[in-house]
């Protein structure tokens, strides 16, 4: 007997492996964008037929970070499902990591909060969504400014520059930590 579409979707919704595989797909897509940002700008410009004045790194950054966050969200939810629980319907990566019992270093919590806002609106919409968009925007900007930018200490005039907290190696570390928890549960 074959399952109907609704039955198939309900079954997939409860399978941690389905969620883990989708998380892996999103992670791979984020990694491809990271490669374009760091290594493949010229080839991507040619392929997309954009001239060199179009800053591909700026253009794909919100989507890269959204995909990083979404991959972690689905990974945390896969862990929760593997534990036999129902994941909460939220994009709050700190809450999901806690519910999944994934240990996150205290200095990584702001990164998870920033990625949560990229999932919720920054990577998808031109302006914040929800009841109080101004507060959402101001909170996000302050969090990014405080966590992702550092003052250049070699200058008489303080100049902020982006740090490495949302680079691929740091996101990969968060992912590796959670995927180890998932794989250990599956053994």
C-alpha positions as CSV (number, residue, x, y, z in Angstrom):
1,X,0.0,0.0,0.0
2,X,1.4,3.4,-0.9
3,X,1.2,6.3,1.4
4,X,-0.7,9.4,0.3
5,X,1.2,12.7,0.1
6,X,-0.1,14.0,3.4
7,X,0.9,10.8,5.1
8,X,4.4,10.9,3.5
9,X,4.8,14.5,4.7
10,X,3.7,13.6,8.2
11,X,6.2,10.7,8.3
12,X,9.0,13.0,7.1
13,X,8.1,15.5,9.7
14,X,8.8,13.0,12.4
15,X,12.1,11.5,11.0
16,X,15.2,13.0,12.4
17,X,17.2,11.8,9.5
18,X,15.1,13.8,7.1
19,X,15.7,16.9,9.1
20,X,19.4,16.2,9.4
21,X,19.7,15.7,5.6
22,X,17.9,18.9,5.0
23,X,20.1,20.7,7.5
24,X,23.1,19.3,5.6
25,X,21.7,20.6,2.3
26,X,21.4,24.1,3.7
27,X,24.9,23.9,5.2
28,X,26.3,22.9,1.8
29,X,24.5,25.8,0.1
30,X,25.9,28.2,2.7
31,X,29.3,26.7,2.1
32,X,29.0,27.3,-1.6
33,X,28.1,31.0,-1.0
34,X,31.1,31.2,1.4
35,X,33.3,29.9,-1.4
36,X,31.9,32.5,-3.8
37,X,32.5,35.3,-1.2
38,X,36.1,34.2,-0.5
39,X,37.3,32.5,-3.7
40,X,35.0,32.6,-6.6
41,X,33.9,36.2,-7.0
42,X,35.4,36.6,-10.5
43,X,34.0,33.4,-11.8
44,X,30.5,34.2,-10.3
45,X,30.6,37.7,-11.8
46,X,31.3,36.2,-15.2
47,X,28.7,33.4,-14.8
48,X,26.0,35.9,-13.6
49,X,27.0,38.5,-16.2
50,X,27.5,41.2,-13.5
51,X,30.2,43.7,-13.9
52,X,33.0,44.1,-11.3
53,X,31.3,47.0,-9.6
54,X,28.6,44.7,-8.3
55,X,29.8,43.6,-4.8
56,X,28.9,39.9,-4.7
57,X,30.2,39.6,-1.1
58,X,27.8,42.3,0.1
59,X,24.9,40.9,-2.0
60,X,25.1,37.3,-0.8
61,X,26.1,37.9,2.9
62,X,22.6,38.0,4.3
63,X,21.6,34.8,2.4
64,X,24.8,33.1,3.5
65,X,24.1,33.9,7.1
66,X,20.4,33.0,6.8
67,X,21.4,29.5,5.4
68,X,24.0,29.1,8.1
69,X,21.3,29.8,10.7
70,X,18.6,27.7,9.0
71,X,21.0,24.7,8.8
72,X,21.7,25.0,12.6
73,X,18.0,25.3,13.3
74,X,17.1,22.1,11.4
75,X,20.1,20.3,12.9
76,X,19.0,21.2,16.5
77,X,15.4,20.2,15.6
78,X,16.8,16.8,14.2
79,X,18.5,16.2,17.6
80,X,15.3,17.0,19.4
81,X,13.3,14.6,17.2
82,X,16.0,11.9,17.7
83,X,15.4,12.3,21.4
84,X,11.8,11.5,20.9
85,X,10.5,15.1,21.5
86,X,8.6,17.6,19.4
87,X,10.7,20.6,18.4
88,X,9.4,24.0,19.3
89,X,8.2,26.1,16.3
90,X,10.8,28.8,16.7
91,X,13.8,30.3,15.0
92,X,15.6,31.1,18.3
93,X,18.8,29.1,18.0
94,X,19.7,29.6,21.6
95,X,16.5,28.0,22.8
96,X,16.8,25.2,20.2
97,X,20.4,24.5,21.2
98,X,19.3,24.3,24.8
99,X,16.4,22.1,24.0
100,X,18.7,19.8,22.0
101,X,21.2,19.7,24.9
102,X,23.9,21.0,22.6
103,X,26.6,22.8,24.7
104,X,27.4,26.2,23.2
105,X,30.3,28.3,24.4
106,X,29.2,31.5,26.1
107,X,31.0,33.6,23.5
108,X,29.0,31.8,20.7
109,X,25.6,32.8,22.1
110,X,25.6,36.3,20.4
111,X,26.5,34.5,17.2
112,X,23.4,32.3,17.6
113,X,21.3,35.3,18.4
114,X,22.5,37.1,15.2
115,X,21.9,34.1,13.1
116,X,18.4,33.8,14.5
117,X,17.6,37.3,13.3
118,X,19.0,36.4,9.9
119,X,16.6,33.4,9.7
120,X,13.6,35.5,10.9
121,X,14.0,38.5,8.6
122,X,17.4,39.9,7.8
123,X,18.2,37.2,5.2
124,X,14.7,37.1,3.8
125,X,13.0,40.5,4.0
126,X,14.2,44.0,3.2
127,X,12.8,45.2,6.6
128,X,12.0,43.5,9.9
129,X,8.7,41.8,10.2
130,X,6.5,41.4,13.3
131,X,4.8,43.7,15.8
132,X,7.7,46.1,16.4
133,X,10.0,46.2,13.4
134,X,11.9,49.3,14.7
135,X,12.9,47.5,17.9
136,X,13.9,44.3,15.9
137,X,16.0,46.4,13.6
138,X,17.7,48.3,16.4
139,X,18.4,45.2,18.5
140,X,19.9,43.4,15.5
141,X,22.1,46.3,14.5
142,X,23.3,46.7,18.1
143,X,24.0,43.0,18.5
144,X,26.0,42.9,15.2
145,X,27.9,46.1,16.1
146,X,28.8,44.8,19.5
147,X,29.6,41.2,18.5
148,X,30.8,41.3,14.9
149,X,32.9,44.5,14.7
150,X,36.1,45.2,16.5
151,X,38.1,48.4,17.0
152,X,41.4,48.5,15.2
153,X,43.8,49.2,18.1
154,X,46.7,50.4,16.0
155,X,45.1,53.7,15.0
156,X,44.8,57.0,16.8
157,X,41.3,57.2,15.3
158,X,39.3,54.1,16.3
159,X,38.2,52.2,13.1
160,X,35.9,49.3,13.4
161,X,36.3,46.3,11.1
162,X,34.4,43.1,10.8
163,X,35.8,40.2,12.8
164,X,35.7,36.5,11.9
165,X,32.8,35.3,14.1
166,X,30.5,34.6,11.2
167,X,33.1,33.1,8.9
168,X,32.7,29.6,7.5
169,X,35.2,28.0,10.0
170,X,33.3,29.4,13.0
171,X,29.9,28.4,11.7
172,X,31.4,25.0,10.8
173,X,32.5,24.6,14.5
174,X,29.0,25.3,15.7
175,X,27.6,22.8,13.2
176,X,30.3,20.1,14.0
177,X,29.5,20.4,17.7
178,X,25.8,19.8,17.1
179,X,26.2,17.1,14.4
180,X,28.5,15.2,16.9
181,X,25.6,15.2,19.4
182,X,23.2,14.0,16.6
183,X,25.6,11.2,15.5
184,X,26.2,10.0,19.0
185,X,22.4,9.7,19.6
186,X,22.1,7.7,16.4
187,X,24.7,5.1,17.4
